[in-house]
Amino acid sequence: MDGKGVVQKRHQQKHSGPKAEKKKLRKQGASTEEDERKRNPKAFAVQSAVRMAKTFHRAQDIKTKKHHIPLVDRSPLEPPPVIIVVVGPPKVGKSTLIRCLIKNFTRQKLGDICGPVTIVSGKKRRLTFIECNNDINTMIDLAKVADLVLMLIDASFGFEMETFEFLNICQVHGFPRIMGVLTHLDSFKNNKTLRKTKKNLKHRFWTEVYQGAKLFYLSGMVYGEYQIQEVKNLGRFISVMKFRPLLWQTSHPYVLVDRMEDLTDPEKLRTDPKCDRTVSLYGYLRGTYLKNKGQVHIPGVGDFQVADVNFLPDPCPLPDAQKKRALNEKERLLYAPMAGVGGVVYDKDAVYIDLPASHVNQQQEVRPTTELVQSLIDTHATLDAKMAASKVSLFSGSATLDPTDIEEDEGPREKRVWDSNTQRERRMVVFPGEEEEEDDEGSGSSDNEDGVSEDSDEEEEEEEEQEEDEEEENLSTYLKKKQKLEEKKRGGEVITEAPVFADSEDDLEMTDEEGGRAGDSGEEEDEEKEQGKGWALRWKEGLQQKAAQAFLRQQEAAPNLRKLVYGSVVEVDDSEDEDEKELGGIFRVSRPQKSKKFQANALDCSRFNPDNSHNWDLEEMLNSIRDCFVTGKWEEDQDAATLLKEDEELYGDFEDLETGEVHKGQTGQQDQAEVSEESLVKMDDEETQKKKLLEKKRRLKERFNAEYDDGDSTYFDDLKEEMQKQAELNRAEFEDVDDETRVLYEGFRPGMYVRVEISSLPCEFVTNFDPHYPIILGGLGTSEGNIGYLQMRLKKHRWYDRILKTRDPLILSLGWRRFQTIPLYHIEDHNRRHRLLKYTPQHMHCGASIWGPITPQGTGFLAVQSVANFRIAATGVILELDKSVTIVKKLKLIGYPYKIFKNTCFVKDMFNTVLEVAKFEGASVRTVSGVRGQIKKALATPPGAFRATFEDRLLMSDIVFLRSWYPVSVPQLYNPVTSLLLPVGQKDSWAGMRTLGQLKNDLGIHNKPNSDSLYKPVMRGQRHFNPLHIPKELQKALPFRSKPKQQQPKGKTPRDLQRPSVIREPHERKVAALLHSLSTVHNYKRKKAHTVQHAKHKEFLQQKEKQEDAKLKRQKEARKKLYRMMGQTDQKKQKSSLKGAPQDD
C-alpha cells in the first residue's frame, strides 16, 4: 500500500426498470399501494382468520372506548364565556400568563388581575380568565365552576401540594378539562437535565389526570412576558377546545360575579352603618335556566332569596356573523370591571361609560418607572391629548368628533429589585397599577433590546405568512422599520416622511400608505401604535408651537366632500415634490369587505390647503385617480374595460335613453383576438362551474346515502341522531319569541348577562369586599334549601397523615356549600347492623351520618379539617337523604357470680331492677375466660340479680359480661363557612368549632388517665398446695408403682445437733409455777365466757329465723297479689280482643 486512500466507485442510479419506475412514481406523489394489491393479490390476502378476527375486535374495542354517552345539547345559541381558571402555587407565573393571553387575544395590557376578565377570542367564543390564589376555599369554589383549568407548575421546583390538592378537588366536584403549563424552564442550563425533568413531570401529570393529557412548556421570558409564539399556541388550543358538560353544572344555574353594586339607601347607612345591605350582582348566567324569586347560595356568605333578576345588554358581545378569518380591532373586546377595564358598564336603568384615559393617568401616578419606557408612555399620553385638541369636523361649523374611545395600551416598565435569596439583582416587570410579583429567574441580561428585536421580527414574518392578525408589541419593530426607510433613502428612492405632528389620524394613515405598507388589519394597527411609541422623543420638541400651527391649518381648511364619499385608501406613485403627497388621497373606493384595512399613519385628506394646486393635465395625476372611478381597475381580477367588452359581447347594440344615441357593438379584426381570449376564459369558467356542480351532486348523494342506507349505522349513531333532533326541537320552541316573553316562560337562559338583586346581605360582605376572591351565585333546587340527615360513604384520603375521629367537627364542601358539621362514622356488619366507629378505617370506605343541607344522591363531597401539609382529609359521595339508618354502639354490662350450683350461677351487679332483667331474658352472656351462658330468670333478691346457666362450672373469681347495642343520635350542627365576610387579608383564616384535642391543647388541659387502665407491677403470692390424699380403697386398686410409699423413719439426731437441756434455778422454778397457775385461771374464764356467748348467739339466730319466715310470708302474699292482678289484666285484654274480632268466623 502506498498510503493513498482507496477510491470507492460511485453509485450509478438506474434510469429504467421496475425500481426506477417506482422511484419516479414516488417522486411524483402517486400511491403504489393499489398497484401492488392488483399485481400480487395473494400477498394481501387473509393469512389467518383468527388473527384477523382479533385485530378487528381490538380495533372495534378501541373505537368503542372513545364513545361517550351522548347528551342532549342544551347549550344556547350564544353560549356564555368559557371560564378558564389559572391555578398554581404562589410565584409560579399565574398573573403573567393571564396578562400574556389577554394581550395575545385583545392587544391590550392589563395591570392588576382582579376578579374575572372576559374577552372575545373568536367569532363564536368568549373566554373568562380568573386567577385562583392559594386559599383552599377559593380552590374549592373555582373547581365547581371551571370549564378549563390551566395548571401552572414550576419546573425548577417540581410539583407542589397545591397542585395535587386542586386535582383532588376537581375529581370530587366533576373533572373539568385540565391543561398543564410548565414554567421556569429557563433556569435549566443543561439540556439533558431539562429533557429528563420534562419527561418525569409529564408522566407524573399523566398519572394524576389521564394518559396523554396536554402539557405546555413556557421556555422563558422576554421583557417580563412569556414568548409570543408559545402564548399564541396555547391560545389556539384554548380557542378550539371542546368541553364535556358536567352533571352538577348543567343541572344548576350559577353566575360568576364580575361586578357588584351596593344599592342600600344612603340615609339608612348613615343612621346604621351595620345594617343589612341590598346588593346587585352582575355576571353571565351559566348552567341551566334561572327562575326569578328563587333561592341562591353564595359560597362563603350563605343562603339568600333573590329579590329581582333582570337581563342586560351584553357588555362583551360576540361579533356579527361575517365571512372572515379574523376579528378586527373593534371586535377584540375586553371586559373586567373589577380590574377597572371595560369602557361601557350596563345597569338596569343606566349605562356608564368609563374613559380609558382616566385609568392610564391613575396607573401612571402609582408605579415606579425606568426612563426609556416612561418617556414612551408620556409621549403616548401627550399624543392622546394633542389628538383630542385637533378634533375632526366633517363640515365647517359642524360639531367636532372627539376620539376618546380609542383605548391606549401602555408598555411594561422595568424595576430592578435586589433579591436577598439568590443574592443578585433581578429585573421586575411592573404593569400599570401593579408591582409585578411573578418570578422571572431567567430574564437574561439588562441589555436585551437588541437581542429580542431579531426574534420579534422573525415572529412577525412568520405571522404574516400565516395571515394571522397577532403581533408582538415592542420598540424593536419601529427601530427595524426606521432602519429600512433610511436604507431606501440611501438607494435613491423618494420616501415621504411621517409628519412630526398630525392634525388627525388621517395624516398618519397617508404617510404610512405612501411608505408602501400593506397587511392585515391587526398587524397594521399594532405597527402604527409601535411607530407612535418610536416617535416619542421627536414629539416632545416644540409641542406648543406645533399645536398652534395645527390649529391655524384646521381653520384654513375646507371640507372635502369627495373624501367623505370615497374615503382614503390609494397608493401614490413616486412623485417629485413633497407638496404632491396628497394626490392619491382624494378619492377612496368604499369596499365594505375590506373596510378593516386602514392605516393610521396616513395624512388627513378630508381637509387640504387651498394653496396647493394640482396639475390635472399630467398623465401621472390622471393615473393616480383612474382606478377610483367606474372605468378603473377595482380589483386585481376586476378590470372595467374587460367587463365592458364582455357586456358588449352579451348585449351587442344598445340605445342610450337619455341622449338618444345608439351605440354599436365593435366588430373588427382587432377585437377577434380579444374575443378568442375571452372565449378561452369563458371555457375555463364553464369547466370550473361543471366541477363545482359535480362536487355538489356528490355531496348530496353522500348525504342521501348516509340518511337512507343503514349499512354502517350503529346504535351509538342512532342515539346521537336522536339527541341532535331533541336539541333542535328545544332550540326551535322559543326561537321566534322575544327575550322578555321567553324569560316569563322558561326563565333566564344561560348566556344572558343578568343583574341579580339580593336583599339582607350582611354588611361585612360589602365593607370587606376583596375582588381577588371570587363571588359565585349558585342556584338551589326545590329541596336543596332544606336541612336534614344525610347518609354518606366516606374514605379518608390516603395522603392525609391523621385518621379522623367521630364527633370531631369537619368542614365539608358539598354542592355549592362549604359548612362545618359533626359526623358519626359507622360500618355495616354482615347482619345489616350499622356499628359506630370511633375512628375512620385506614384504607377502606366507611359510612358517615351528618346533619346538613339536602343534596341530590350521587353528589360528591370532600372534607377539610386542618390546613397543615395535605389539607384534604376525606372524600366521598351522598347515599341517602333520610334518617332510616340507626347507628348503634357497643355496650358491655358486667356482673359477678355470688352463688354457684354446678353449671347454674346466680349473678349480681349487672342490672338494677327486675324489669331490666326481664328485658334481657334469653340473652347470651360470656365470662372473661370464654365460658358461654344464657340469662334464665330474674331473682327476687338482691334487686337486679338473675339466674344463668353456663356450659361449664364457674369460679367465684370469674367476671360475667353481656354485649349489647345502644342507639346513637346524630348531632345537629350546620355551620356555614363565612370566609368572604372576614376582613381583607384574613379571608383564609376562618375558624369554626374546635376539636376536643384542640380545645385541650389551647386551654392547657392534660388528660387524667383512668387508674384501672394504668399498668401496675403484678405481685403474685406463693401458692401452697394441700398434700395429695388418696383413699385406702383406691390405694388397694392402684398398681404398686403408683401406690404411695411409706415415709422412711427419721434417724437419730447427731449429738452436735441435739439441743442441750436447761436446768432452772430455784427462783426461775417459782416464776414458772406462778405463770402456769395464772394461765390456767385465764383459760377457765375464757372458756366460760365463750359458753355464755354461744348461748346468746343461738338465741339470736332463733329470733332471726322467725323474722325471715315472716318476711318470706309477706313476700309470698305480695307476689300472689301481683300475679292475681296480672292475670286479671290478661283476661281483660283477651276479652276485649275477642269482642273486637270480626263475626264472620
SEFINU-564611 format. One record per residue (C-alpha): x, y, z; residue in one letter. Coordinates in steps of 0.25 Angstrom, whole numbers, plus 2048, in hexadecimal, padded with zeros to 3 digits. Example, Ala and Ser with C-alpha at 12.3 -4.5 7.8 and 13.67 -1.06 7.14 Angstrom:
residues 2
8317EE81FA 8377FC81DS 
***
This chain:
residues 1145
800800800M 80680E7FCD 7FE815807G 7F381A7FEK 7E4818801G 7DD80E7F8V 7D38167EFV 7C58107F0Q 7BD80E7E4K 7B28187E3R 7A38127E3H 79C8137D6Q 78D8157D7Q 78580D7CEK 77D8147C3H 7748097BFS 76E7FC7C5G 7637FA7CFP 76B8007DBK 76E80D7D3A 75F80D7CFE 75B80C7DEK 7648177E2K 75F8207D7K 75081D7DCL 7558207EAR 75B82D7E6K 74E8317DEQ 74682E7EBG 73E8237E5A 73A8177EES 73F80A7EBT 7378027F5E 72B8007ECE 7347FB7E1D 73B7F17EAE 72E7EC7EER 7297EA7E0K 7377E37DCR 7387DA7E7N 72B7D87EEP 72F7CB7F5K 7397D37FDA 72E7DB803F 7247D0805A 7207CC813V 72A7C2819Q 7237BF826S 7147C1829A 7177C0838V 7217CB837R 7187D482EM 70D7D2838A 7157D6844K 71A7E283CT 70C7E6838F 7077E4847H 7137ED84CR 7107F8842A 7017F8846Q 7057F8855D 70E804853I 70380B84BK 6F8808855T 70180D861K 70181A85AK 6F281B85BH 6EB823866H 6DD822869I 6D682D861P 6CF838868L 6C5842863V 6CC84F85FD 6C5859867R 6D0864865S 6C9871860P 6CC877852L 6D4882859E 6DC87A863P 6E1881870P 6F0883870P 6F9877873V 6FE878882I 70D876882I 713874890V 722876891V 72786E89DV 73586D8A3G 73D86F8B0P 74287D8B3P 74D8838AAK 74B87A89FV 746884894G 737884894K 735893893S 73F894888T 739888880L 72B88F881I 73189C87CR 738896870C 72C88E86CL 72389B86DI 72E8A2865K 72E89785BN 71F897859F 71C8A685AT 7298AE858R 7268B5866Q 72F8B4872K 7298B2880L 72F8B788DG 7298B0899D 7218A3897I 7158A68A0C 70989D89EG 704897891P 70A89C884V 70189A878T 70689B86AI 70189885CV 70B88D856S 70488A849G 6F788B841K 6F0881849K 6F7880856R 6FA889862R 70388686EL 70388A87DT 710889884F 711889893I 71D88689CE 71C87D8A7C 7248808B3N 72A8778BDN 71E8778C6D 7178698C8I 7098708C8N 70C8778BAT 71186A8B4M 7048628B8I 6FB86D8B3D 70286F8A6L 7038608A3A 6F485F8A3K 6F286A898V 6FF868890A 6FD863881D 70C86387FL 718863889V 726868885L 72E861890M 73C868891L 747860896I 75586689AD 75E85C892A 76B86189AS 76485D8A7F 75B8518A3G 74D84E8A7F 7478558B4E 73C8518BDM 73285B8B8E 7338558AAT 72E8478B0F 72484D8B9E 71D8548ADF 71D8488A5L 7178408B0N 70C84B8B2I 70984A8A3C 70883B8A4Q 6FD83D8AEV 6F58488A8H 6F584489AG 702843892F 70384F888P 70D85087DR 71B851882I 72885687BM 735857882G 73F86287FV 74E861883L 75586E887T 76387288BH 769869881L 77487387ED 77A87088CS 77F863886F 78D865880K 78F85687CN 786851870N 787843875K 782847883T 77784F87DL 772843874R 77383A880K 76B843889T 76184687EK 75F83787CK 75D83488BN 75383F88DL 74B83B881K 74A82D885H 746831893R 73C83B88EF 736830885W 735827891T 72D831898E 72483688DV 72382C881Y 72D826877Q 73082F86CG 72C83C874A 73184986DK 73D84F874L 74285C86EF 751861870Y 753870872L 762870870S 76687E874G 76288D876M 76589986DV 7638A7874Y 75B8A087FG 752899876E 75188B870Y 756889862Q 74B88D858I 74B88084FQ 74987785BE 73E880861V 738880853K 738871852N 732870860L 72787A85CG 72487284FR 722865857F 71986D861I 711873855S 70E86584FV 70C85D85BM 6FF85585DK 6F985386BF 6F0848870R 6E484D879P 6E6849887L 6DA84488FL 6D984E89AW 6DC85A891Q 6D1856887T 6C7853892S 6C886089AH 6C986F895P 6D587789AY 6DB885898V 6E9888899L 6E889689EV 6F18A1897D 6EA8AD89DR 6E48B18AAM 6DC8BD8ADE 6D78C28BBD 6C88C78BAL 6C68C98C9T 6BF8D78CCD 6CA8E18D0P 6C18E68DBE 6C08D98E1K 6CF8D78E0L 6D18E48E7R 6C88E08F3T 6CC8D28F4D 6D98CE8EDP 6D88C08F2K 6CA8BD8EBC 6C88B28E1D 6CB8B78D3R 6C38B68C5T 6CD8B28BBV 6CC8AF8ACS 6D68A58A6L 6D98A5897Y 6DE89988EG 6DC88F883Y 6D1884887L 6D7876885R 6D1868887G 6C2867885T 6B7871886Y 6B587B892L 6A887E897K 6A488B89EN 6A288B8ADK 6AA87E8AFG 6B487A8B9Q 6C387C8B7V 6CF8798BFH 6DB8828BFI 6E78798C4P 6EE8808CFG 6E18888D3V 6D58808D4G 6C787D8CED 6BE8888C9F 6B188B8C2Q 6B28928B4V 6AB89F8B5A 6AB8A28A6D 6B289D899V 6B48A588CN 6BB8A387FF 6C48AE87AL 6CB8B086DP 6D78A886BD 6E48B086FP 6ED8A7867C 6E58A385BP 6E9899850L 6EC8A0843P 6E18A0838D 6E289482FA 6EB897823Q 6F388E81AK 70189281EK 70C88B824R 710894830A 70A89F839L 70C8AD836N 7118B6842E 7048BB846K 6FF8AD848E 70A8A9851R 7038AD85EL 7088AD86CL 6FE8AE878Y 7048AD886A 6FC8B788FP 7038B389CM 7108B5895A 70C8C3891G 70B8BF882V 6FF8BF879G 6FA8CC872G 6EB8CA874V 6E48C5880V 6D58C287FY 6CC8C388BD 6BD8C188CK 6B98CF889D 6C68D6884A 6D38D487CV 6E08D9882Y 6EC8DC879I 6F98DB87FD 7048E2877L 7118DB876P 71A8E7877A 7168E9886S 71B8DB889H 7288DE881V 72A8EA88AN 7278E3897Q 7318D8894Q 73C8E188FQ 73C8E889DE 73E8DC8A5V 7488D489FR 7588D689EP 75E8D7890T 76A8D6888T 76E8E287FE 76C8DC871L 75F8D5873V 7598E187BQ 75D8EA870S 7558E2867L 7498E1870I 7498F0872D 74A8F2863T 73E8E9861H 7368F186BA 73B8FE864T 7378F9857L 7298F685CD 727904862A 72C90B855K 72390284CM 718906855A 71B914853A 71B912844S 70D90E843K 708909835V 6FB91182FS 6F590B823L 6EF91981FF 6F3927822S 6EA92C82EG 6E691D831S 6E891683FA 6F6910841T 6F9901843L 7008FE850D 7098F284FP 7088EE85DT 7048DF85AD 7128DC855I 7188D3860E 7268D5863E 7308CA866D 73C8CC86FE 7488C486FG 74E8BE87BP 7598C5883R 7658BE88AE 7688BF898K 7758BA89ER 7748B38ABV 77F8AC8B4W 77B89E8B7D 78189A8C4S 77E88B8C2N 78688A8B5T 7908958B8Q 78E89C8ABR 7878A88A5E 77A8A489ER 7728AB893R 7648AC897M 7598B088DV 74F8BA892V 7428BB88BF 7388C788CP 7338C889AG 73B8BC89FE 7498B88A4E 74C8AB89DE 74D89F8A7E 75089489EE 75D88C89DD 76588F891D 772888894E 777886886G 774894881S 78289687CG 78C8A287CS 7888B087DS 78B8B486ED 7828AA867N 77A8B485EE 7838B1852D 7838A2855G 7748A2855V 7728AA848S 77789F83FE 76D895846D 76289E845S 7648A1836D 765893833E 75889083AE 75189C833E 756896825E 75088882AE 74388E82DE 742896820E 744889819E 739882821Q 72F88E81FE 72D89082EE 72A89D834D 73289B840E 73F8A2842E 7498A684DE 7498B4852E 7578B9856N 7608C4852L 7698BC849S 75F8BB83ET 7608CA83CY 76F8CA83CL 76F8C0831K 7668C7828K 76D8D582AK 77A8CE826Q 7738C8819K 76E8D6816L 77C8DC817E 7828D180EE 7778D4804K 77A8E3804K 7898E0802R 7858D87F6G 77F8E47EFG 7718E17F2E 7688ED7F6V 7608E9802I 7578F2809T 75A8F4818E 74F8F3823A 74B900828P 751905835V 743909839F 736905832A 72990D832D 721900833S 7238F1831E 7218F2822D 72F8F9821D 7358ED828L 72D8E481EE 7328EC812M 7418EB816T 7408DC819D 7398D980CE 7448E1804E 74E8D980BG 7488CD803G 7448C480FR 7398BA80EA 7348AF816G 7298AA820D 7218B4828S 7268AF835G 7358B0831E 7338BE82BE 72D8C3838E 7378BD841D 7428C3838E 73C8D1838E 73C8D0847K 74A8CC847E 74E8D783EQ 7478E1847G 7508DC852K 75C8DD84AG 75A8EC847W 7598EF856A 7668F7856L 7638FF84AR 75490284FW 75990985BK 760914853E 758921852G 74B91B855L 744929858Q 74992F84AQ 745923842K 737923849A 735931845A 73992F837Q 72F923836A 72492C83BF 727936830L 72792B826R 71A92682BQ 71393482AQ 71893681BE 714928817A 70792680FA 6FF919810P 70290F804N 6F5908801L 6FC8FE7F7R 7048F9803K 6F78F880BL 6F18F0800V 6FC8E77FBY 7068E6807G 7158E6806S 71C8D9802V 7248DB7F5V 7338D97F4E 73B8E47EEV 7458E37E3D 7538E97E5D 7528F87E4S 75C9037E3E 75690D7ECD 75390B7FBE 7479147F8D 74090A7EFE 7409007FBK 7309017FCE 72E8FD7EDL 72A8EF7F0G 7218F37FCG 7168FA7F5I 70D8EE7F2F 70B8E07F8R 7028D57F3V 6F98D17FFS 6FB8C2800R 6F38BC80CP 6FA8AF80BQ 7088B680DK 7038C1816S 70C8BC821K 7198BE819K 71D8CD81CF 7298D3820Q 72A8DD82BA 7378E4827N 7318EA81AA 72F8F9818L 7218FF81AD 71B90080DC 70D905811S 714913812R 71E919809F 725926808N 71F92E7FDP 72C9347F9D 7309267F4N 72C9257E5S 72C9187DDH 7309187CEN 72690E7C9W 72C90F7BBD 7379067BFL 7358F77BCE 73B8F37C9E 7308FB7D0M 7258F47C8L 72B8E77CAN 72B8E97D9S 71C8EA7DAI 7188E27CER 7148D57D6D 70C8DD7DFC 7018DF7D4F 6F78D57CEV 7008D37C2T 70C8CF7CAG 7128C27CFK 70B8C07DCW 7118B37E0E 71D8AA7DAE 7128A17D3D 7088AC7D0Q 70C8B57C5D 7018BF7C0A 7068BE7B1A 7058AF7B1T 6F88AF7B8L 6F28B97AEL 6F78B17A2K 6F08A57A8E 6E38AD7A9D 6E48B179AE 6E68A2796E 6DA89F79EL 6D18AA79BY 6D68B078EG 6D08BD789D 6C88C6793F 6C28D4793E 6C48DE79ED 6B68E27A2L 6BB8EF7A8E 6C38F579CT 6BC8EC791G 6CA8E878CE 6CB8DA786V 6D88D278AH 6DC8C7780K 6E48BB785G 6F38BC780Q 6F58B1775T 7038B176FG 70F8A876DQ 7168AF779Q 70B8AA782D 70B89C77DQ 718899785A 71289E792E 70589778FV 70D88A78ES 71488C79BE 7078907A1E 70188379CS 70C87B7A2L 70A8827AFV 6FB87E7AEK 6FE8707ABM 70786F7B7D 6FB8757BFD 6F286B7BAE 6FB85F7BDE 6FC8657CCT 6ED8667CCQ 6EC8587C8K 6F58537D2K 6EE85B7DDK 6E18557D9L 6E68477D9L 6EC8497E6E 6DF84E7ECK 6D88427E6K 6E28387ECR 6E083F7FAR 6D183E7F8L 6D282F7F4K 6DB82C801E 6D083380AR 6C582B803F 6CD81E805N 6D0822814A 6C1824817E 6BB818810Y 6C680E810D 6C680781DD 6D27FE81AG 6DD805823D 6D380C82DS 6D480783BT 6CC809848Y 6D681484CF 6D481B83FD 6C581A841D 6C581F84FL 6CE82B84BK 6C482E840E 6B882D84AE 6BF837853M 6C2840848Q 6B3840844K 6B0843852Q 6B984F853A 6B4855846E 6A685384CL 6AA85A859N 6B0866851R 6A4867847A 69A868852E 69C877856F 6A587B84AE 69B886845D 69788B853V 69E898858D 6A6897865D 69C89E86EE 69289386BT 69B88886BR 6A088B879V 69288A87EL 69087C879Y 69E87587AE 6A587F884G 6B2886881F 6BA87D877R 6C987A878P 6D2884871G 6CA890875M 6D189B87DY 6C889D889V 6C78A6895R 6C389F8A2V 6BE8A78ADE 6BF8A18BBI 6BA8A88C8S 6BE8A68D6S 6CD8A38D3L 6D68A48DFP 6DD8B28DFC 6EB8AB8E0E 6E98A68D2F 6E98B48CDV 6F38BA8D7T 6FD8AE8D6N 6FC8AC8C7F 7088A78C0D 7088A68B1P 71389B8B1H 7098918B7Y 6FE88C8AEP 6F088E8B1I 6E78838ABI 6D78838ABL 6D38748ACG 6C58718A9G 6BE8678B2L 6B485D8AFG 6A685C8B5T 6AA8538C1S 6B98588C2E 6B58638CBG 6B185A8D6N 6BA8538E1I 6B98458E5G 6C08388E8Y 6CA8338DDL 6D08258DBQ 6DD8258D4M 6E881C8D0R 6F68218D4L 70481E8D3K 7108248DAK 71982A8D0H 7268218CER 72F82D8CFW 7298338DCY 7328308E7D 72882E8F2R 71B8258F4I 70E82C8F7L 70782B904K 6F882A906T 6F183790BR 6FD83F907D 6F884B8FFP 6FB84B8F0L 6FA8558E5I 6F284F8D9L 6F18548CAS 6E484F8C5L 6DD8548B9G 6DF8638B9W 6E18648C8R 6EC8638D2R 6E88618E0F 6EC85B8EDQ 6E584F8F3T 6E78438FDI 6E88368F6P 6E58288FCL 6ED81D8F5Y 6E880F8F5H 6E98028EDI 6DF7F88E9E 6E17EA8EFD 6DC7DD8E8H 6CF7DD8EFN 6CC7EB8E9R 6CF7F28F7R 6D68008F6H 6E0800900R 6E680D905L 6F580E903L 6FE81790CK 708819900Y 7078188F1T 70E80C8ECP 71B80D8E5Q 71A8088D7H 70B8068D5M 6FD80D8D4H 6F480F8E0C 6E68158E1G 6E48238E7A 6D882A8ECS 6D78398EDI 6CD8448EFW 6CE84D8E3G 6C78528D6P 6BF8498CEI 6C78468C1T 6C383C8B6P 6C882E8B7Q 6D582B8B0G 6DB8398B3T 6EA8388B6G 6F08408C2F 6FD8428C9L 7018458D7A 70B84E8DDV 71084E8EBQ 71D8558EDS 72685E8E4V 7338578E6A 73A84E8DCN 7308488D3F 72384F8D6R 7188458D0I 71483C8DBA 70A8338D5A 7018318C8T 6F482A8C6G 6E682A8C0V 6D882C8C5I 6D081F8C6L 6C28228CDE 6BB82E8D2L 6B38298DDD 6B58248ECK 6B18158E9S 6BF8118EDV 6C080E8FCT 6CF80F901I 6D180790EV 6DD806917K 6E27FA91FK 6DF7FA92EL 6E57EF937K 6DD7EC944L 6E67E694FI 6E17DD95AG 6E77D4965Y 6E37C696AP 6DF7C5979Y 6D97B6979K 6DD7AB970I 6D679D96FF 6DD795965K 6DA79B958N 6D07A595DT 6D47B2963C 6CE7BE96AF 6D37CB964V 6D27D996BK 6D67E8967D 6D37E6958M 6C57EC959F 6BD7F5963N 6AF7F0963T 6A77E4960V 6A17EB953L 6AF7ED94DE 6B27DE94FV 6A47DB949A 6A87E393CK 6B57DA93AF 6AF7CC93DE 6B57C3934G 6C17CC930A 6CF7C692FS 6DA7C8939V 6E87C593AR 6F37C4944T 7017CA942V 7077BC942S 6FD7B9936G 6F27B193CV 6E57B4935R 6D87B493CG 6C97B993CQ 6C17C2945I 6B57BA94AK 6AD7C1955K 6AD7CD95EA 6AF7CB96DL 6A77D2978A 6B37D5980T 6BD7DD97EP 6B67E6974P 6BB7E4966G 6C17D6969A 6BE7CB960F 6C07BC95ER 6C87B8952A 6CD7AB94CT 6DB7A8946F 6E279E93EE 6EB79B94AD 6EC79D959R 6F17AB95CL 6FA7B0967L 6F77BB971M 7037C396AS 6FC7C395CD 6F67D0956I 6E97CF94EV 6E77D9943F 6DB7DC939L 6DE7E292BR 6D27EC928S 6D07F791DW 6CB805921Y 6C580F916P 6CD81C914V 6C782990FS 6CE831905V 6D283F90AP 6CA84B903Q 6D58548FFL 6D585C8F2Y 6DF8688F2N 6E186F8E4P 6EF8738E1V 6EE8828E0T 6FC8858DBS 6F88918D2L 6F38998DEL 7018998E4L 70A8A68E3P 7138A78D7V 71F89F8D9G 7198958E3Q 70F88E8DAK 7178818DBD 7178818EAS 70987D8EDW 7088758F9A 6FB86D8FDG 6F9863909M 70685D90ER 70884F911T 70984991FL 71884791DG 71A856918Q 71285B924L 71A85392EK 727858927N 723866927D 71E866935L 72A85E93AG 721853940I 728845941H 721838941N 71F83194EK 72082294CP 717818952N 71F81195DS 719804959D 72080694BS 72E808950L 7387FD950Y 73C7F895EK 7467EE963P 7407E0965V 7427DB973M 7407CC973R 7407C5981G 7467B8983Q 73B7AD982R 73B7A198CH 734794987F 72D78B990N 73477D991P 72E773988L 72476A98FH 72175C989I 71675498FP 71A746994K 71173F98BE 71774697FL 725743984Q 722734984K 71D735976A 72A73C971L 73673596CP 742734974F 74A73F96ER 73E74996FS 73B74697EK 740750988P 74D74B98FK 74F74B99EQ 7587569A2Q 7657529A8Q 7667539B7P 76F75E9BCK 77D75B9C0G 78375F9CEK 78776D9CFT 79676F9D0P 79B7739DDR 7A17809D7D 7937849D3L 78B7809DFQ 78778B9E8R 78C78B9F6P 78378AA02S 781797A0AV 782795A19I 77A7A0A20R 77E7A8A2DE 7747A7A39P 7707B5A36H 76D7B2A28E 7647A6A2CR 75C7AFA35K 7597B8A2AV 7557ADA20A 74C7A7A2AA 7457B5A2CL 7437B7A1DL 73D7A9A1BH 7337ACA26S 72F7B9A20L 72D7B3A12S 7247A8A18T 71B7B3A1EV 71B7BBA11H 7177AFA09N 70C7ABA12Y 7067B9A12K 7077BAA02R 7007ACA01K 6F57B1A0AK 6F37BEA02A 6F37B69F5H 6E87AD9FAT 6DF7B99FEV 6E17C09F1Q 6DE7B39E9H 6D07B29F1A 6CD7C19EDK 6D07BF9DFH 6C77B39DEK 6BC7BB9E3E 6BF7C69D9F 6BF7BC9CEL 6B17B79D2Q 6AB7C59D2Q 6B27C89C5K 6AB7BB9BFE 69E7C09C4K 6A07CD9BDQ 6A47C79B0E 6987BE9B0D 68E7CA9B2A 6957D19A7K 6947C699DL 6867C49A0K 6837D399DR 68B7D2990Q 6837C698CK 6767CD98FE 67A7D9987A 67F7D097BR 6717C997BK 66A7D697BK 6737DB96FL 6717CF967Y 6627CF96AR 6617DE964M 66A7DA958M 6617CE955G 6547D7956Q 65B7E194DT 65E7D6943D 64F7D1943Q 64A7DF941K 6537E0935K 64F7D392FQ 6407D6931K 6427E492AS 6497DD91FS 63E7D391DL 6347DD91DK 63B7E5912G 63D7D9909A 6347D88FCP 6277D08FDQ 6297C88F0D 6317BE8F7D 
***
